[in-house]
Amino acid sequence: MLSLAIASPVLAQAQAVVAPEADGPVTTVDDVIVFGTGQTRQQASITQAAIAIEAPGTSPLKAIERLPGVSFQSADAFGNYEWSARIVLRSFNQNQLGFTLDGVPLGDMSYGNHNGLHISRAIISENVGRVDVAQGSGALSTASSSNLGGTVQFVSRRPSEGFGLDVAGTIGNEDTLRGYVRLDTGAFGPASTALALSYADHSMDKWKGVGEQNQKQFNASLLQPIGRGEITGFINHSERRENDYQDLSLEQIARLGRDFDNISGDYALAVRIADVANNRGDTGAAVTNAASGRVYPAGIGTVDDAYFDASGLRDDTIGALTLNYPVTDALSFSLTGYGHKNEGQGLWWTPYVATPVGAPDQNGTAITAPSPISVRTTEYEIDRKGAFGSVNLDLGAHALEAGFWFEQNDFNQARRFYGLARAANTRSSLDFLENPFLTQWEYDFDTETRLFYVQDSWSVTEALTVFGGFKSLSVENSASTVTGPNKTGTIKAEDNFLPQIGATYELNADHQLFASYSENIRAFESSNTGGPFSASAAGFAALRATIEPESSKTIEAGWRFRFDQLQGSVAVYDVEFENRLLGVSLGAPILGLGSGIQNVGSVKSRGFEAAAVWTIADDWSAFGSFSYNDSTYEDDVRDGAGALVAATGGKTVVNTPDTLFRAELAYDNGALFGTVAAAYTSERFSSYLNDESVDGYTLVELTGGYRFVDTRTWADGTEIQVNVTNLLDEDHISTVGSGGFQNTAGRQTFLPGAPRQAFVTLRRRF
C-alpha cells in the first residue's frame, strides 16, 4: 500500500493531508503531509492544524474549500451562518451529499434540516480533529441516505492521554467575542478512564444591518479502555441564535447596494411599508382614495425590498457510544448507538399576514391594536435514534467487512403565525416564540432507514489491490397530517444492489494509480418545505405512484505522485445523474409557498482535479489545487402531456462554478508562522435556463502569529494569532440560491459575502 510523505513544519498551519484511510485507523504526525494510502477513489482530508489556521470558530466546511472540487459559500466570515453556508462538491449541492461525525449521520445538513444537524452545531470547531472528503463517492459504510455525490466525514479529537487545559479568546470586527476552554483529565482511576470537557461562547454582530449571531456549545467525550478494545462516546449540546441577512435579487443589489439589509432597527418604517403594501392608513384602516398619497418611503420599491427582521433558533443535543473490540488478531467488530434531539424555529416578520385583533402576545395577553405585520415561523422537532456497526475479518490477501445502519427518525414540522402590536415590536427575534394565533399546517413525519453492506479488499499482488462490494439501502417516509392539506401517505426509496468496485496499482514507491466505479441513490425528504411532500396535496397524490429517487453512477481515476519535495494527486471523473429532481421556488421566499418539483431527467458531469504540496525549504511550503467541472442538464422539462415546461437541455447546472483555483504560501519556523491564500471561484448560474449569473471572484486571506516556545518564562505555551478574511475587500456575491432557484431570472436568492474583517486570538495550554 502506497504512503507518500514528506517532512514539513508548516503542517502545523494550513496544509492539506490527502487521501487517508477512511475505513481504518489514521495516524497523523504533526510534521508529515501524506498523499494517498491506497484508496481506490478520489479522497482528501484536512487535519486539525488546517482548521486551527482559520479564525477560531470557523466552520470546518470553510476549511475544506482548499481541497479540489469543493466550492464553499457563506455570507459571514466564519462560514457559520446556516441560511447561507453550503458547499458544492463537483456539481452536487449540499443536500445531495453525505455527512457524518465520528460515523454518526448528520443528515443532509440543509437549513431546514429534517434528518440531522449542521456541523457548526454538532461539535465545537476546535474539537474537530480531521475532515475526510470523498469528492465522488464515499465508503460503502457511510451512514447516509443522501450521498449521491461525495461524503464529508468529521472526526473529533480524542481525549488526551495526559492532563491538559486549553484556553483561548478571540476579539475582532463586528464586536466579535469568542471564548473557548477545554479540560482533558488524562487517564485516571482504576479503569484508566479519560474525559474531555469543552465549552465555547461565540457572539458577534452582523456585518451589515441590525442583529446578532450567537452560539453557546458544550462538548463532552469519553475514552474507556476495555480489555483489548475500547469504549468511546460523546454528548454535544448547542444553542444557536442568529439574525438573518436579507435575501437580495441582482436588481436589488444594483439599485440598493450590497450593504442593504433588513430594517430591524426601525419598526415604525416596517409598519409603514406594510401599510402601503396593503393599502392601509396610519391607523390601520383601509384607504379607498387612490390619491391619498400612500407611497413607499424613499429608496423602497416594493414590500419585498426589506423586511423588519428574520432569524434562526436551534437547540440540539446529540450523543453516541461506540464499542470497538478486536476479538482476535484477525477478527474485530465495532458497534455504535446514537441519538439526537432538536428544537428549532425559523422566524420571519412578514407583511403578507397582518396580526388580527385579539391575537395573543408572547405572554398570552390579547393584542387590541394589532400590527399589519406578524411573525411567520417554520418550526422543527427532531427525535432520532439509530445504530450502526461492522465486522472485519483479515484473511491476509483478503480484508472482508460487513456492516449495517438503522435509524428511526420522528420529525414534526409546522408553519405558525404570531401576533405583534402596532405601536412597537413586542417579540424578540432571538427567543423561541409562544402563543401563536394560527397554525397554517403541521405534519408528523416518520422515516425508517435500513442499510446493509459487504465488501472485500483483495491484495492480488504487492502492487495491485482490487476492491469490490455493494450496499442495500431502503428508506421509507411516512407522513401524517395534523393540520393543513392532506398529505398523509408513504413513499419509499429502495435499491438492494448499489455496487462499488475499484483498484489501486503501485507503479513504484512514489507513484500510484487508482480507479473506481460506484452507484448511489438519494432518499426522499420527509419535509413539507422540500422534496415530494412540499407539493400540493393533489400533486403529492400524483407523485407517489410515479416518482423515482435520484440516482448517480460515478467513474473516476487518478494518479498520486511524489517527486522529491513535490507531491500531490490528479483525478478525472464522469458522473451520470438520473431522475434529478429540481425544486422550482414559488413566489417570494417569505411567502413560504414551497417548491414545484420537476424531473429534469439526466445530468452529465465531467471534470478534472489536481492538488500538490511543494516543500520549498525547511520553513517554507506552497500548496495549490485546481478543479474544472462541466455539468449540464441533459433533458428539457415537460409536463405529463409532453408539453414543454422549461428548455433546460444543455444548460449548465445552477450554482456550479466550472473553475476553482486555490494557492497558498506558508512559513513556519516553530515560533513565527504565517499563511497567505488566494482562492478563485468562476461564474455561477442562478436560474435553470441560465439567463442569470453572478461573476467570478477572488478572495485573499492572511494569517500570522507567534508561538512562545522554550523561552523559559511564564509565556511558554502561549500563542497569538491574527486572521484577516477578504484581505482585499472584494465586493462579491458568495451565496447563490439562499431563496431557492427558479427557471428564469429575478429571484431574491443572493447573499453578498462579508467585507474585510480581522480577528485576534490569544491561546494558552496549561
C-alpha positions in Angstrom: 0.0 0.0 0.0 1.4 3.3 -1.0 2.1 6.0 1.6 3.7 9.2 0.4 5.1 11.5 3.0 7.5 14.4 3.4 8.6 16.3 6.5 7.1 19.8 6.6 6.9 22.1 9.7 4.2 24.1 8.0 1.7 21.3 8.5 1.1 23.0 11.9 -0.6 25.6 9.8 -2.8 25.0 6.9 -1.6 22.3 4.6 -3.9 19.6 3.3 -3.5 15.9 4.0 -4.8 13.9 1.1 -6.5 10.5 1.0 -6.3 9.0 4.4 -7.8 5.6 5.1 -11.5 6.3 5.6 -12.3 2.8 6.8 -9.4 2.2 9.2 -7.3 3.9 11.8 -5.4 7.1 10.7 -2.1 8.1 12.2 -1.3 11.8 11.9 2.2 13.1 12.6 2.4 16.8 13.2 5.3 17.3 10.7 4.2 15.0 7.9 2.0 15.6 4.9 0.5 12.4 3.4 -0.8 11.9 -0.1 -2.5 8.6 -0.6 -2.9 5.4 1.4 -4.4 3.0 -1.1 -7.9 4.4 -1.6 -9.4 3.3 -4.9 -11.4 6.6 -5.1 -10.5 10.3 -5.0 -10.4 11.3 -1.4 -8.7 14.1 0.5 -8.5 15.3 4.1 -7.6 18.2 6.3 -6.2 18.0 9.8 -6.9 19.8 13.0 -3.9 22.0 12.2 -5.5 23.1 8.9 -8.7 24.1 10.8 -6.7 25.9 13.5 -5.2 28.3 11.0 -8.6 29.7 10.3 -10.1 32.2 12.7 -11.3 30.2 15.8 -15.0 29.3 15.4 -14.7 29.0 11.7 -16.8 26.2 10.2 -14.8 23.1 9.1 -16.8 23.4 5.9 -14.9 26.6 5.2 -11.6 24.9 5.9 -12.1 22.1 3.3 -12.6 24.6 0.5 -8.9 24.4 -0.1 -9.4 20.8 -1.4 -10.0 20.3 -5.2 -13.7 20.1 -6.3 -15.0 21.9 -3.2 -16.9 25.2 -3.6 -17.9 26.8 -0.3 -20.3 29.8 0.1 -21.2 31.9 3.1 -22.3 35.4 3.8 -20.3 35.7 7.0 -16.5 35.5 7.7 -16.7 32.4 9.8 -18.9 30.3 7.5 -21.3 29.5 10.3 -24.4 31.5 9.2 -26.5 28.5 8.3 -29.0 30.2 5.9 -26.1 31.0 3.7 -23.5 28.3 4.4 -23.2 25.5 1.9 -20.8 23.5 -0.2 -20.9 22.1 -3.7 -18.8 19.0 -4.5 -18.3 18.8 -8.2 -21.9 19.6 -9.3 -23.7 18.1 -6.3 -25.2 20.5 -3.8 -25.2 20.1 -0.1 -28.4 18.1 0.3 -27.1 15.6 -2.2 -24.0 14.8 -0.1 -23.5 12.7 3.0 -22.2 14.0 6.3 -21.1 12.2 9.5 -19.4 13.0 12.8 -17.4 10.0 14.2 -19.6 7.9 11.9 -22.9 9.3 13.3 -25.1 10.6 10.5 -25.7 14.4 10.3 -28.3 14.1 7.6 -28.1 16.3 4.5 -27.3 19.4 6.6 -29.8 21.6 4.7 -31.0 24.7 6.5 -34.5 23.4 7.5 -33.0 20.0 8.3 -35.4 17.1 8.7 -32.9 14.4 9.5 -29.9 15.8 11.2 -28.0 19.0 12.1 -25.3 21.3 10.7 -21.7 20.6 11.7 -21.4 24.0 13.2 -23.9 22.8 15.9 -22.8 19.2 16.1 -19.4 20.0 17.5 -17.2 22.9 18.6 -14.9 23.6 15.7 -11.7 23.5 17.9 -12.7 19.9 18.7 -12.6 18.6 15.1 -9.5 16.5 14.6 -9.8 15.7 10.9 -12.2 16.0 8.0 -12.2 13.3 5.3 -13.7 14.4 1.9 -14.6 11.9 -0.8 -15.4 14.1 -3.8 -17.1 11.4 -5.9 -18.4 8.6 -3.7 -17.9 7.8 -0.1 -17.2 4.5 1.5 -20.0 1.9 1.4 -20.1 2.1 5.2 -21.1 5.8 5.3 -24.3 6.2 7.3 -26.0 8.4 4.8 -29.1 8.2 2.5 -28.3 11.4 0.6 -24.8 10.8 -0.7 -25.4 10.9 -4.4 -22.2 12.8 -4.8 -19.4 12.7 -2.2 -19.2 12.4 1.6 -17.7 14.7 4.3 -16.8 12.8 7.4 -15.8 14.7 10.5 -13.7 13.1 13.1 -13.5 14.5 16.6 -10.4 14.9 18.8 -10.0 12.1 21.3 -9.5 12.8 25.0 -5.8 13.3 25.7 -3.7 10.7 27.4 -2.4 13.4 29.8 -3.9 16.1 31.8 -4.3 19.5 30.0 -6.2 22.7 29.9 -6.6 24.7 26.7 -7.9 28.3 26.9 -8.4 30.7 24.0 -10.1 34.1 23.5 -10.9 35.9 20.2 -11.9 39.5 19.5 -12.4 41.2 16.2 -14.7 43.2 13.9 -18.4 43.4 14.5 -17.8 43.2 18.2 -16.8 39.6 17.9 -16.1 37.9 21.2 -15.3 34.2 21.5 -14.1 32.2 24.4 -13.1 28.5 24.4 -11.9 26.2 27.2 -11.1 22.5 27.1 -10.2 20.3 30.0 -8.6 16.9 29.4 -8.5 14.8 32.5 -6.0 12.3 31.2 -6.3 8.7 32.2 -7.5 8.4 35.8 -8.9 5.9 38.2 -8.5 2.1 38.3 -10.1 1.8 34.8 -7.9 4.5 33.2 -10.9 6.5 32.1 -10.2 9.7 30.1 -12.6 12.6 29.7 -12.6 15.8 27.7 -14.9 18.7 28.6 -15.2 21.8 26.4 -17.2 25.0 26.3 -17.4 27.7 23.7 -19.3 31.0 23.7 -19.3 33.0 20.5 -21.1 36.3 19.9 -20.9 38.9 17.2 -23.0 41.5 15.4 -24.0 41.2 11.7 -21.6 43.0 9.4 -24.5 44.9 8.0 -27.9 45.9 9.3 -29.0 45.2 12.9 -28.7 41.9 14.6 -26.6 39.3 16.3 -25.2 35.8 15.6 -24.6 34.0 18.8 -23.9 30.4 19.9 -23.1 28.5 23.1 -21.8 25.0 22.9 -20.8 22.2 25.4 -19.0 19.1 24.4 -18.1 16.0 26.5 -16.2 13.0 25.2 -15.1 9.7 26.8 -12.3 7.2 26.2 -12.5 4.0 28.2 -10.1 1.1 27.6 -11.9 -2.3 28.0 -9.7 -5.4 27.6 -8.2 -5.4 24.1 -10.7 -2.8 22.9 -12.2 0.5 24.0 -15.4 2.3 24.5 -15.7 5.9 23.1 -18.5 8.3 23.3 -19.6 11.9 23.2 -22.5 14.2 24.2 -22.6 17.6 22.5 -25.1 20.4 23.1 -25.6 23.6 21.1 -27.8 26.7 21.4 -27.7 28.8 18.3 -29.4 32.2 17.9 -28.7 34.1 14.7 -30.4 37.0 12.9 -30.6 36.7 9.2 -29.4 38.8 6.3 -31.9 40.0 3.7 -32.0 37.8 0.5 -31.5 40.1 -2.5 -32.1 39.9 -6.2 -29.4 41.2 -8.6 -31.7 44.1 -9.4 -31.9 45.0 -5.7 -28.1 44.8 -5.3 -27.7 47.1 -8.3 -30.3 49.5 -7.0 -29.7 49.4 -3.3 -26.1 48.2 -2.9 -24.6 45.2 -1.2 -24.8 46.8 2.2 -28.6 47.0 2.1 -30.3 44.7 4.7 -33.4 44.1 6.8 -34.7 47.2 8.6 -34.5 45.7 12.1 -33.7 48.9 13.8 -36.8 50.8 12.6 -40.1 49.0 13.4 -42.2 52.1 12.5 -40.7 52.1 9.0 -41.6 48.4 8.6 -45.2 49.1 9.7 -45.4 51.9 7.2 -44.2 49.7 4.4 -46.7 47.0 5.3 -49.5 49.6 5.4 -48.6 50.8 1.9 -48.4 47.3 0.6 -51.9 46.5 2.0 -53.3 50.0 1.1 -53.9 50.9 4.8 -53.8 54.2 6.6 -51.8 55.1 9.7 -54.4 53.7 12.0 -54.7 50.5 10.1 -58.0 51.5 8.4 -58.4 50.8 4.7 -57.6 53.6 2.3 -60.0 53.9 -0.5 -58.8 57.1 -2.1 -56.1 56.3 -4.6 -54.9 59.9 -4.3 -54.3 59.6 -0.6 -50.5 59.7 -1.0 -49.8 56.3 0.4 -46.4 55.6 -1.3 -43.4 53.6 -0.3 -40.7 55.6 1.6 -37.7 56.8 -0.5 -35.4 54.1 -1.6 -38.0 51.3 -1.2 -39.5 50.0 -4.4 -41.6 47.0 -3.2 -42.7 45.4 0.0 -40.1 42.7 -0.6 -37.1 45.1 -0.7 -36.8 44.9 3.1 -38.5 43.1 6.0 -38.3 44.1 9.6 -36.4 41.0 10.9 -35.7 37.3 10.5 -33.8 34.8 12.5 -32.9 31.1 13.1 -33.1 29.5 16.5 -31.8 25.9 17.1 -31.2 23.8 20.2 -29.5 20.5 19.7 -28.3 17.6 21.8 -26.5 14.7 20.0 -24.7 11.8 21.6 -23.2 8.4 20.7 -21.5 5.4 22.4 -19.2 3.1 20.5 -17.5 -0.2 21.3 -14.5 -1.2 19.2 -13.2 -4.7 20.0 -10.6 -6.9 18.4 -11.8 -10.5 19.2 -8.6 -12.0 17.7 -5.7 -10.6 15.6 -7.8 -11.3 12.5 -11.4 -10.6 13.7 -12.8 -7.4 15.1 -16.1 -5.6 15.4 -17.5 -2.1 16.1 -20.9 -1.2 17.3 -22.4 2.4 17.8 -25.7 3.6 19.2 -26.7 7.2 18.9 -29.5 9.7 19.5 -30.3 13.3 18.5 -32.9 15.7 19.7 -33.6 19.1 18.0 -35.9 22.0 18.6 -35.9 24.9 16.1 -37.8 27.9 14.8 -37.1 29.9 11.6 -38.7 33.4 12.1 -39.7 35.9 9.5 -41.5 39.2 10.2 -44.0 39.1 7.3 -46.1 42.0 5.9 -48.1 39.5 4.0 -50.2 38.4 7.0 -51.5 41.0 9.4 -52.0 40.4 13.1 -55.7 40.1 13.9 -57.4 41.9 16.8 -57.3 39.8 19.9 -54.3 37.7 18.9 -52.1 36.8 21.9 -48.8 38.3 22.5 -45.7 36.5 23.9 -47.3 36.4 27.4 -50.7 35.4 26.1 -52.3 38.8 26.6 -54.8 39.8 23.8 -53.5 42.5 21.4 -56.0 45.3 21.0 -54.1 47.4 18.5 -52.6 44.9 16.1 -49.7 45.4 13.6 -50.0 45.0 9.8 -47.1 42.6 10.4 -47.0 39.2 12.0 -44.2 36.7 12.7 -44.2 33.7 10.4 -42.3 30.6 11.7 -41.3 27.3 10.4 -40.9 25.0 13.4 -38.9 21.8 13.8 -38.7 19.0 16.3 -36.4 16.0 15.6 -36.1 12.9 17.7 -34.0 10.3 16.0 -32.3 7.1 17.2 -30.1 4.7 15.4 -27.3 2.2 15.4 -24.5 1.1 13.0 -21.8 -1.5 13.2 -19.4 -3.6 11.3 -17.4 -6.9 11.5 -13.9 -7.1 9.9 -12.1 -10.3 9.1 -8.4 -10.2 7.9 -7.5 -13.2 5.9 -4.2 -12.0 4.6 -4.8 -11.3 1.0 -8.4 -10.5 1.7 -9.8 -7.9 4.1 -13.5 -8.6 4.5 -16.0 -6.3 6.0 -19.8 -6.4 6.5 -22.0 -3.9 8.3 -25.3 -2.2 8.8 -27.0 1.1 9.7 -30.5 1.5 11.1 -32.3 4.8 12.0 -35.7 5.7 13.2 -36.5 9.4 12.8 -39.6 11.2 14.1 -39.8 14.7 12.7 -42.6 17.3 13.4 -42.8 20.4 11.2 -45.3 23.2 11.4 -46.0 26.7 10.0 -47.3 29.1 12.6 -48.1 32.9 12.9 -47.5 35.0 16.0 -49.1 38.4 16.8 -47.5 41.8 17.0 -48.7 45.1 18.4 -48.8 48.2 16.1 -47.0 50.5 18.4 -43.8 48.5 19.0 -42.2 45.2 18.2 -43.3 43.0 21.1 -41.3 39.8 20.4 -37.6 39.1 20.4 -36.1 37.6 17.3 -33.6 35.6 19.5 -36.2 33.9 21.8 -38.4 31.0 21.0 -41.9 32.3 20.3 -45.0 31.2 22.2 -48.8 31.7 21.8 -49.5 31.6 18.0 -52.8 32.9 16.6 -52.7 30.5 13.6 -51.2 27.1 12.7 -51.3 27.1 8.9 -50.1 23.5 8.6 -48.4 20.8 10.7 -47.2 17.3 9.8 -45.6 14.4 11.6 -43.1 12.5 9.6 -41.7 9.1 10.4 -38.6 7.9 8.4 -37.2 4.4 8.7 -33.7 3.8 7.2 -32.0 0.5 6.7 -28.6 -0.1 5.1 -26.5 -3.2 4.8 -23.2 -3.5 3.0 -20.4 -6.1 2.4 -17.0 -5.5 0.8 -13.7 -7.1 0.1 -10.3 -5.6 -0.4 -8.1 -8.2 -2.2 -4.3 -7.7 -2.4 -3.8 -9.6 -5.7 -0.1 -8.8 -5.7 2.2 -6.5 -3.8 1.4 -3.8 -6.3 -2.2 -4.4 -7.2 -5.2 -4.2 -4.8 -8.8 -4.8 -6.0 -11.8 -3.6 -4.1 -15.4 -4.7 -4.5 -18.6 -4.6 -2.6 -22.2 -3.4 -2.6 -24.8 -1.8 -0.3 -28.5 -2.3 0.0 -30.5 0.9 1.0 -34.2 1.2 1.9 -35.8 4.4 3.2 -39.5 4.6 3.9 -41.0 8.0 4.5 -44.5 8.3 6.1 -46.4 11.5 6.7 -49.4 12.1 9.0 -51.4 15.3 8.5 -52.1 17.2 11.8 -53.3 20.4 10.2 -53.4 21.6 6.6 -53.8 20.0 3.2 -54.0 16.2 3.5 -50.6 14.6 2.6 -50.9 11.5 4.7 -49.2 8.7 2.9 -46.0 6.8 2.4 -43.2 6.9 -0.2 -40.2 4.7 -0.4 -36.7 4.8 -2.0 -35.0 1.4 -2.3 -32.2 -0.3 -4.1 -30.9 -3.6 -2.9 -27.8 -3.6 -5.1 -25.7 -0.5 -5.2 -22.2 -1.7 -6.3 -18.8 -0.1 -5.8 -15.6 -1.5 -7.3 -12.1 -0.2 -7.7 -8.4 -0.8 -7.8 -5.1 0.7 -7.0 -1.8 -0.1 -8.7 1.6 0.9 -7.3 4.0 1.8 -10.1 6.7 2.2 -7.5 7.2 3.5 -4.0 6.4 7.1 -5.2 3.6 6.6 -7.7 0.2 5.0 -7.5 -2.7 4.8 -10.0 -6.4 4.3 -8.8 -9.8 3.9 -10.4 -13.3 3.3 -9.1 -17.0 2.9 -10.1 -19.9 3.4 -7.8 -23.7 3.7 -7.8 -25.8 5.6 -5.3 -29.4 6.8 -4.7 -30.8 9.6 -2.7 -33.8 9.0 -0.4 -36.8 11.4 -0.5 -37.1 14.2 2.0 -39.6 13.9 4.9 -40.4 17.6 4.9 -43.2 19.9 3.8 -40.7 22.5 2.6 -38.6 20.3 0.4 -39.0 17.2 -1.7 -42.2 15.4 -2.8 -44.2 16.3 0.4 -43.7 20.0 -0.5 -46.0 19.6 -3.5 -49.7 20.4 -3.2 -52.0 17.6 -1.8 -53.1 16.8 -5.3 -49.5 17.0 -6.6 -48.3 14.7 -3.9 -51.0 12.2 -4.6 -50.0 12.1 -8.2 -46.3 11.9 -7.5 -46.5 9.0 -5.1 -47.2 6.5 -7.8 -44.6 7.6 -10.4 -41.7 9.4 -8.6 -38.3 7.8 -8.8 -35.4 8.5 -6.4 -32.4 10.5 -7.8 -29.5 8.2 -8.7 -25.9 8.5 -9.8 -23.2 6.5 -11.4 -19.7 7.7 -10.9 -16.5 6.7 -12.6 -13.2 8.3 -11.5 -9.5 7.6 -12.0 -6.3 9.2 -10.9 -2.6 9.3 -10.1 -0.9 10.0 -6.8 2.7 11.0 -7.1 5.9 12.3 -5.4 8.9 14.0 -6.9 11.5 14.9 -4.3 9.9 17.8 -2.4 6.7 17.9 -4.6 3.8 15.6 -4.0 0.2 15.5 -5.0 -2.6 13.9 -7.0 -4.6 14.4 -10.1 -8.0 12.8 -11.0 -10.6 12.8 -13.7 -14.3 11.8 -13.3 -17.5 11.2 -15.2 -20.9 11.2 -13.4 -24.3 10.2 -14.8 -27.1 11.6 -12.7 -30.6 10.3 -13.4 -34.1 11.4 -12.2 -32.7 14.7 -11.0 -35.5 16.5 -9.0 -35.3 20.2 -9.1 -37.3 22.4 -6.7 -38.8 25.4 -8.5 -39.4 28.0 -5.8 -42.8 29.6 -5.9 -43.4 33.3 -5.1 -41.2 35.4 -2.8 -39.2 33.3 -0.3 -41.1 35.0 2.6 -44.4 33.6 1.4 -43.2 30.1 2.2 -45.1 28.6 -0.8 -42.7 25.7 -1.1 -41.4 24.3 -4.4 -42.8 22.8 -7.5 -41.0 19.6 -8.3 -39.7 19.0 -11.8 -37.7 16.0 -13.0 -35.1 17.2 -15.4 -34.0 13.7 -16.3 -30.3 13.1 -16.5 -27.4 15.4 -15.7 -23.9 14.8 -17.1 -20.9 15.9 -15.1 -17.2 15.6 -16.2 -14.2 17.1 -14.7 -10.5 17.3 -13.7 -8.9 17.9 -10.3 -5.3 18.4 -9.1 -3.6 19.2 -5.8 0.0 19.5 -4.8 2.3 20.5 -2.0 5.8 21.7 -2.5 8.2 21.9 0.4 10.3 24.8 -0.8 12.7 24.9 2.1 12.8 23.9 5.8 10.5 26.7 6.8 8.6 27.4 3.6 5.9 25.4 1.7 3.3 26.1 -1.0 0.0 24.4 -1.7 -2.2 24.6 -4.7 -5.4 23.0 -6.1 -7.2 23.3 -9.4 -10.6 22.0 -10.5 -12.5 22.1 -13.8 -16.1 20.9 -14.0 -18.5 20.7 -16.9 -22.1 19.9 -15.7 -25.2 20.2 -17.8 -28.8 19.2 -17.7 -29.3 16.6 -20.5 -33.1 16.9 -20.9 -35.9 19.5 -21.2 -38.6 19.6 -18.6 -42.1 18.5 -19.9 -45.4 18.1 -18.2 -47.5 14.9 -18.2 -48.9 15.7 -21.6 -45.5 16.2 -23.1 -45.7 20.0 -23.3 -42.5 21.9 -22.8 -42.2 23.5 -19.3 -38.6 24.6 -19.4 -35.9 24.1 -22.1 -33.2 23.0 -19.6 -31.5 20.6 -22.0 -27.8 21.6 -22.5 -28.0 24.3 -19.7 -25.3 24.4 -17.1 -26.2 23.2 -13.6 -27.1 26.1 -11.3 -24.6 27.2 -8.6 -21.8 25.1 -10.1 -18.6 27.0 -11.0 -16.6 25.4 -13.8 -13.3 26.6 -12.5 -11.9 26.6 -8.9 -8.3 27.5 -8.1 -6.5 28.0 -4.8 -2.9 28.9 -3.9 -1.3 29.1 -0.5 2.2 30.1 0.7 3.1 29.2 4.2 6.0 30.0 6.6 6.7 28.4 10.0 9.9 28.3 11.9 8.4 26.8 15.0 7.7 30.2 16.6 6.8 32.7 13.9 4.2 31.5 11.4 2.1 32.8 8.6 0.0 31.9 5.6 -1.4 33.9 2.6 -4.0 32.2 0.5 -5.9 33.2 -2.7 -9.0 31.4 -4.0 -10.8 31.9 -7.3 -14.4 30.9 -8.0 -15.7 31.3 -11.5 -19.1 32.4 -12.8 -22.2 30.6 -11.4 -25.7 30.5 -13.0 -28.7 31.2 -10.7 -31.6 30.1 -13.0 -32.2 26.8 -14.6 -32.5 28.4 -18.1 -29.1 30.2 -17.5 -30.5 33.6 -18.2 -28.9 35.0 -14.9 -25.5 34.5 -13.4 -23.0 36.1 -10.9 -19.4 37.0 -11.8 -16.4 35.1 -10.6 -14.3 36.5 -7.8 -11.0 36.0 -6.0 -10.7 36.2 -2.2 -7.4 36.6 -0.3 -6.9 35.6 3.3 -4.0 36.3 5.6 -2.9 34.5 8.8 0.0 35.3 11.0 1.1 34.6 14.5 3.8 33.8 17.1 4.2 30.9 19.5 6.2 31.4 22.7 8.3 28.2 22.9 11.4 27.5 25.0 11.6 31.0 26.4 11.8 29.6 29.9 9.4 32.2 31.1 5.7 32.3 32.1 4.8 32.9 28.4 5.8 29.4 27.2 2.8 27.7 25.7 1.2 31.0 24.7 0.3 31.7 21.1 -1.1 34.8 19.4 -2.7 34.6 16.0 -4.2 37.3 13.6 -6.7 36.4 10.9 -7.7 38.7 8.1 -10.5 37.5 5.9 -11.2 39.0 2.4 -8.0 40.9 2.7 -8.5 43.0 -0.5 -12.2 43.8 0.5 -13.5 42.1 -2.7 -17.2 43.1 -3.4 -18.7 39.7 -4.3 -21.8 37.6 -4.1 -21.0 34.5 -2.1 -24.2 32.6 -1.7 -26.3 31.7 -4.7 -29.7 30.0 -4.0 -30.4 31.2 -0.5 -34.0 31.8 -1.6 -34.2 28.8 -3.9 -34.0 28.5 -7.6 -36.5 29.1 -10.4 -36.4 28.6 -14.2 -35.9 32.3 -15.1 -34.1 35.3 -13.7 -35.2 37.7 -11.0 -35.4 35.8 -7.7 -34.3 37.2 -4.4 -31.8 34.4 -3.8 -28.3 36.1 -3.4 -26.3 37.0 -0.3 -23.2 39.2 -0.7 -20.1 38.0 1.1 -18.6 39.7 4.1 -16.2 42.6 3.6 -12.6 42.6 5.0 -12.6 41.6 8.7 -9.8 41.0 11.2 -9.7 38.8 14.3 -7.0 38.4 17.0 -6.8 35.2 19.1 -4.7 34.5 22.3 -4.3 30.8 23.2 -2.6 29.1 26.1 -2.2 25.5 27.0 -1.5 24.5 30.6 
